[in-house]
């Protein structure tokens, strides 16, 4: 139960961090090393808001998939689910690997945790790819 509460708190914190700072103009985008916690969280913050879009696309495709269970719409829904699950799994794993202070406050990382962060950076990059591809595919099917 305690782990579930900690995970819920982490997810809430990550969701809040999705809002990010908006004081900088988009032309002043800061280049961030993707293998730092800041870089990892920047990728998360970029794609996390798309989770709602993925749910809407899945709902829009459902009647089409129900009518043709072997059609491309059913595959698109499955791809959206896989991407959603990948994000949820990644958030749980990063919360299990790093402390709140390391994630949210930039606490120093040991060499072992720096290596773990490189792994998490690669994982969130793959989550981003899955999410963006599934969204693009679903949107294309709905336009047909």
HELIX and SHEET records of a PDB file:
HELIX    1   1 UNK A    2  UNK A   17  1                                  16    
HELIX    2   2 UNK A   26  UNK A   28  5                                   3    
HELIX    3   3 UNK A   37  UNK A   48  1                                  12    
HELIX    4   4 UNK A   50  UNK A   67  1                                  18    
HELIX    5   5 UNK A   72  UNK A   97  1                                  26    
HELIX    6   6 UNK A  100  UNK A  104  1                                   5    
HELIX    7   7 UNK A  111  UNK A  143  1                                  33    
END                                                                             
